[in-house]
Amino acid sequence: MNHSVALGAPTVGQEELDAVREVFDSGWLSGAGPSCLAFEKEFAAVAGVDNVLSTSNCGSALHLAQLALGVRPGDEVIVGDYTFPATGHSVMWAGAKPVFVDVRPDIWSIDPEQIEAAITPRTVGIIAVDPFGQPADYDEINAIARKHGLWVIEDAACATGATYKGRNVGSLADMTAYSFHGRKGITSGEGGALASARAELIDHARKLHTYGIAPAITREGAADLPIPSFDELGYNYRMSDVQAAIMRVQVRRLPDLLLARQRAADGYLAQLGDLEQITLPTALDDRTHPWQSYVITVAPELDRGAVAMALRAAGVGCNFGTYASHLQPLYGDQAALPVSAEIFSRHIAIPMHANLTEADVAYVSETLRSIVSDSAVRR
Ligand SMILES: *Cc1c(COP(=O)(O)O)cnc(C)c1O
């Protein structure tokens, strides 16, 4: 094969390496140090709120959010179904039960019209997911939450830098969790963050992310010898200062990286928009799509697996979209959710990252066009 295009790729280089060298020179490599604090300040501008905590990943940020909001064993948490299972797992880590709700057929985020039917006396909150980064319907979701006395957490693992009706992702829910895993829009390999307008929630999460005591940096320079005492079960959910240094560079590059992804999405729309055998992803006008992944829906008469194998054979990286959570055995009895189940069976993620060239997008588009027109991939 003469052309091969990766499904996803991080955009990191000399600037990030230089930042890592500076952390080595500083001697503070572990978490909750000066680099983490600087990153948190800078990321607050991205989130559009004053309070940010750096974390080990998005799963830990989601867990901390629920602990800070007071989730207890026996509680129920409503979760948008179509998501990576970190969302559902985090509810179980908090000892609660995830109750999955079906998603909009066009943008795959939780369907606000189906939320109220899932609310019971045990429901304490809603975790809305931004599928592949496009924000869910926060005006409608917040209105339902207010009416029933529930909190809202935004799983913005894929949504760093996105906006909804002109407002930053980070300022749309009570708490917002981000991922900086290598497949996300900006990355330190692994990493995450939690943002909130409410300082007391982030303060509590900060304590719980460092075993239940104040981080060591707050004791530095003390005139006496403060001895912390442990009164609450915490975790080590810290980002390291090495990762934070990488993230500080990535935050500076975020506008360029988002632009590069938008250009690739524009290219796919121009070159594939007329194809009858696939449906391209919907990007709504009242919110921005950061294109963490570019996910197409193959027509029911096509064999999704055969299309994916043909793409890979031609050097085009691809995968299924994400998971219909309610179908995962771990979560036990859940209602049937037909929209999520359907897209789970028909989605294919095709290459999307900030390093894609125009030639890459053209090659992927031509390859996909010829594969879906071939009778060999019909069922
Ligand atoms: C990637 C992802 C996560 C998990 O992120 P980690 O940083 O790996 O914990 C959670 N939710 C969604 C929607 C994701 O896409």
Ligand as a Chemical Component Dictionary entry (heavy atoms), coordinates in Angstrom:
data_LIG
# 
_chem_comp.id                   LIG 
_chem_comp.type                 NON-POLYMER 
_chem_comp.pdbx_formal_charge   0 
_chem_comp.three_letter_code    LIG 
# 
loop_
_chem_comp_atom.comp_id 
_chem_comp_atom.atom_id 
_chem_comp_atom.alt_atom_id 
_chem_comp_atom.type_symbol 
_chem_comp_atom.charge 
_chem_comp_atom.model_Cartn_x 
_chem_comp_atom.model_Cartn_y 
_chem_comp_atom.model_Cartn_z 
_chem_comp_atom.pdbx_ordinal 
LIG C1 C1 C 0 -12.018 8.857  26.687 1  
LIG C2 C2 C 0 -13.281 9.017  27.431 2  
LIG C3 C3 C 0 -13.356 8.863  28.829 3  
LIG C4 C4 C 0 -12.201 8.326  29.624 4  
LIG O1 O1 O 0 -11.118 9.183  29.672 5  
LIG P1 P1 P 0 -9.808  8.717  30.501 6  
LIG O2 O2 O 0 -8.992  9.965  30.536 7  
LIG O3 O3 O 0 -9.173  7.615  29.724 8  
LIG O4 O4 O 0 -10.261 8.290  31.846 9  
LIG C5 C5 C 0 -14.539 9.133  29.470 10 
LIG N1 N1 N 0 -15.639 9.526  28.788 11 
LIG C6 C6 C 0 -15.623 9.668  27.458 12 
LIG C7 C7 C 0 -16.867 10.136 26.750 13 
LIG C8 C8 C 0 -14.455 9.405  26.736 14 
LIG O5 O5 O 0 -14.460 9.522  25.400 15 
# 
loop_
_chem_comp_bond.comp_id 
_chem_comp_bond.atom_id_1 
_chem_comp_bond.atom_id_2 
_chem_comp_bond.value_order 
_chem_comp_bond.pdbx_ordinal 
LIG C1 C2 SING 1  
LIG C2 C3 SING 2  
LIG C2 C8 DOUB 3  
LIG C3 C4 SING 4  
LIG C3 C5 DOUB 5  
LIG C4 O1 SING 6  
LIG O1 P1 SING 7  
LIG P1 O2 DOUB 8  
LIG P1 O3 SING 9  
LIG P1 O4 SING 10 
LIG C5 N1 SING 11 
LIG N1 C6 DOUB 12 
LIG C6 C7 SING 13 
LIG C6 C8 SING 14 
LIG C8 O5 SING 15 
# 
